[in-house]
Amino acid sequence: MGKFLILLGVVIAVVGLVLVYAPGLLSWFGKLPGDLRWQNEKGGVFFPITSMIIVSVVLTVIMNLIGRH
């Protein structure tokens, strides 16, 4: 559990650095085909379906690589 928390902290720090110093690297996130967006004059709804599938696949691969000894 300790290794996982350290890794999670490092990942959060790296994502934070990317967002601060290179925001263009993640500009594609949420704008993929399959990310649903409905807007009208009163508000809007956003469902990032495709982006979350990509995040899920990447995290699954990372966790499987870390979990194997």
Protein Blocks (a to p, Z undefined) as FASTA:
>chain_A
ZZmmmmmmmmmmmmmmmmmmmmmlmmmgopaghiacdddfkbccdddfklmmmmmmmmmm
mmmmmmpZZ
